[in-house]
């Protein structure tokens, strides 16, 4: 047996076996990456040849030679991330000017306004279920629009290249929270981007939320919008971002039997999931248990009974000690 084991180990360490094993691993990784990129429109390949790389090569008409320069990091796309977004099957020129198909690009093209979400999704029966017009009306009430007007477009929060409809399609609360909060943090924890809409530097989030206990747990398990918007039952996600003065600071709103999270974070597919696998299992699975939101009336009665018995025991003990004296 020992000899057989040694033989197997030595054969695995042979160059041929190692090469086969590495080839197998590379093949698995290749198939995985290829699958994630299959959704991309083939017309986009000419754009992605440049916009997925750190460098760009072009013919310099002044020096009459090929030049290689660093690509602006703001214009570099993650191809696999793009392929997983809702717009993966669209052509780049569906949103960008058709003149971008010519290279080198005319610098003035950057000044042209991009298509907005409502240019495609507004007034279209195909997207009526998503209520884009109602979302736009609600957004116009938000502090973002009130302070910045039309310059604060959907793309300020929703990256058109990577956006995924997590709140509608995911039954994992943690997944929804992470995706949503990354949108907020991309601006509110990044002063470079924040100054596109403000002349001030943004204080650290930990400083702004110093009143909030267990900050890290809240940021991991609850969306920013739970406290910074008003719940709208008819919309999957509320878009009326409130001024900081009106942000919710009442713990009981979430940490109670009638938690407002039931009407926001936990609704739709999350609630459907709960009805199938039960509340307790969904709490464990989603790792987003909210104290007080899931109560059992019999456990409440038992806890009250235990408290009464404990107090009664203490009282009897005290009375007995007094009588003995």
N, C-alpha and C positions, 0 to 999 in steps of 0.2 A: 504493500500500500504506500509506504514511504517513498519507494523508488518510483512508483507510478505518479505520485504527487510531484516529486522533483522533476520528472520528465515533463509533466504538464506545465510546470512553472518555467522550465527552461525553454520549452517550445513557445510559450507566450512571449518570452523575452527575446525571441529570435527576431531579426530585422523584418522578415516577411510577415510574422504575426503582428508586430507593432504597426507596420505600414497598413495592414488590412484593418486593424482596429481604428487607427486614425482616419482612414478613408471612410469607414462606417460612420464615425462621429461627424465628420465634415459633411457627409451626405445628408444626415439627419438635420443638421443645422441649415444646410442649403435649402432642403425641402421646406423647412419651417419658414425661412425668410421668403422663399419664393411664393409660398401660399399667401403670406400676408400682403404681398405686393401685386397679386393677380388682379385686384380690383381696379388698379389705376388705369385711366384711359390711355391707350397706346399713343394718342396724339401728344401726350405730355412728355414723352421720352426726350424730345429735343430740349425742353426746358429743364428737365431734371438732370440732364447730363452736366449742367453747370450748377444748378441750384441745390444739389445734394453733395457738393464737394467743397473743400476748404480753399481751393485755388481755382483760378480761371485763366485760360490761355486764349489770346486773341492776336490778330494781326495788327500791328501798329503801323498805320499809314504814314506816319511821320518818319519813323526810323526804318521802315520797310522790312521789318523783321517780326518774328513771333515773340510776344511778351507773355510772361506768366506772373500774375499778381494774386494777392490774397483776396478771397471773396468777402464782401461785407457780411459779418456773421448774422445780421438781421435778415438776410436773404437766403440763408442756408436752411433747407428743409430736411427733416428726418423722413426718409422715404417710407419706412415701415409704419411710422406713426401717421403719416399722411394717408397710407393705404387703409388704415383702420378707421378713418374719419368718415363722416356722412357725405362728404363731397368728393370722395375718391374717384368716382366714375365720371366726374365732370372734367371738361377740358379747361386748361388754364385760361384760355381766351374767352371762356364763358363769363368770367368775372373781370379779367384784365383785358385791356385794349388789344384788338387783333394786330395792331402795329408792333406788339411785342414779339410777334413771330419772326420779325426781321432782327438780325444781329449784325453789329452792335446796336443796342437799343438807343432810341432818341432820348436824351436826358429829360426833355420836356414831358415825356409820358408819365413821369413820377408825379407831375402836378395835376394830372387828370383825376377826377374823383372816381373811386371804385364803385362798382354796383353794390347796392345795399341789399340786405336780406329781403326787404319788402319788394324790391324790384323783381325778385323771382317768386317769393312766397306769398305776396299780397294779392288778393283778388283771384286766387287760383283755387278752384274747387278741390283739386288734388290735395292741397295742404290745409283745407278749411278746418279739419279736425284739430289742427295744432294752434289755431286761433292767433295767428301772427298779428293781425290788426288789433286785437284786444291787448296783446302783449305790448304792442307799440304805444297804445293809449295809456296803459298803466306805466310804462317806462317814462313817458313824458311828465308824469307826476313826480318822478324820482329826483333825488338830490343831484344825481349825475347830470340829468338833462337840465334841471333848473339852473345849475351853475355853468354848464358848458354848452348847452343848446345843441344844435345839429352837428357840432364838431365831435360830440360824444356819440359815436356810432356803435352798432352791435359788436363790431370787430374789436372794440376796446376791451371787451370781456371775452367774447367768443372768437377764438382763433379759427378762421374759416378753413384752414388747412388741416387742423387736427380735431375739430369739434366732434364730440360724440353725444348722442342723446341718452346720457346715463340715467337721468331721473325717470325716463319712460321705460328703458329697456333693461335696467339692472335690478335684481332683487336683493343685492347685497348692499346694505345700508352703508357699510364702511367704504365700499367702492364709490358710491354716490357722493359721500361726504368728501373723500379725498379729491375727486375730480372737481367738485364745486368749489372747494376752498382753494385749490390751486389757481383757479381763475381769479379769485379775489386777491390772493397773495402775490400773483404775478405783477400786480400794480402796487398794492398796499404794503408790500415788503420789499419793493424795488424802487428806490428813489429816482433812478434814471428814467424809468417808465412813468412814475408818478408825476414827474415834473413836466410831462407832456400836457397835463391838465391843470397843473398848479405851479405857482411860483415858489411855494414853500417846500421845505424838506419834511418828509413824513417821519414823525417819532416812531420808535420801535413799537411793534404791536404789543409786546409784553408790558411796555410802559403805559400804553393807552388802556390796556385791559388789566391794570394792576388791581382793580377792585374784584376781579373774577377769580374765585378759588379754583385750584386745579386747572390752570390754564391749558396745559399740554393735553390733558384728557378731553377737555372741551373742544379744542381745535382738531383733535383726532376723531372725535365721535359725533360732532354736531356741526352743521353747515353755518357759515357766517350769516347767511340770509335768514336763519331761524330767528335771530335777534334783531336783524337790521332791515326786515321787511314786515309787512302785514300779510297775514295768511289770506289767500284768495282761493276759495274752494273750487272755483270753475277753471283754474289754471294749474298746470303741473308745477310750475315754479313762479313765485311772485317776483315781479320785476320793478316794483315801486320801492327802490332803496331809500330808506328814511335818513334824515339828517342825524348826526351822532347824538344830538340832544334827545331824540325820540327813540333811541335804541332801547330795547328791552333789557331791564336789569332786575327783573323780578324772578327769582329762582323758582317760585311756586308755579309759574306758568308752565314750566317743563316738568318739574319734580312734584307731580301730583297725579292723582288717579285720572283726571281729565286733561292729561298733558296735551299742550298745543302741538306737540310733535306728531301726534296721531293724525292731525289734519294737514301736516306739511311733509316732514321727512319720511314718515312711515306709510304714506298713502300709496294708492295705485298698486303697482306690482308687489310692493313690500307687504301690503295688506293681503293681497291675493296669496302670497307665499305663506303668510301666517295662517290663513284659513285652511291651507292644505297640510302644513306640518305642525301647526299648533304654536301658540304664543311662546311657550317656554323654549321650544327648540329653536324658533326663529331668533329669540333673544340671544341664546348661546351662540348660534351660528353667526349672527351679525355683530356680536361683541359691542352692542350699543344699548345695553340695559340702562334704563333711566329710573332712578330711585323714585318709587311712588307711582310710576306709570302703570305698573302691573301688580295689582293687589288681589289677594284672595280673601273674601269676607270671613271665611272660617278661620284662616290663619290670624286675621285681625282679632277675632273673638278669643282665640286661644292665647294670643299675646296679652290681651287685656286681662284674661283670667289669671295668667301667670303673674302679671304685675300685681293684681289684687291679692293673690295668695302670698306673694313675697312681702307685700306691705303688712298683711295680716300676721305673717310669721314674725316679722320684725316687731310689730306692736305687742304681740303676745309675749315675746322674749323680754321686751322692755318692762312690761307690766309685771312679769314674773320676777324680774330682778328687783323691782321697787318693793314688791310684797315681801320678798326674802329679807330685805333690809329692815 
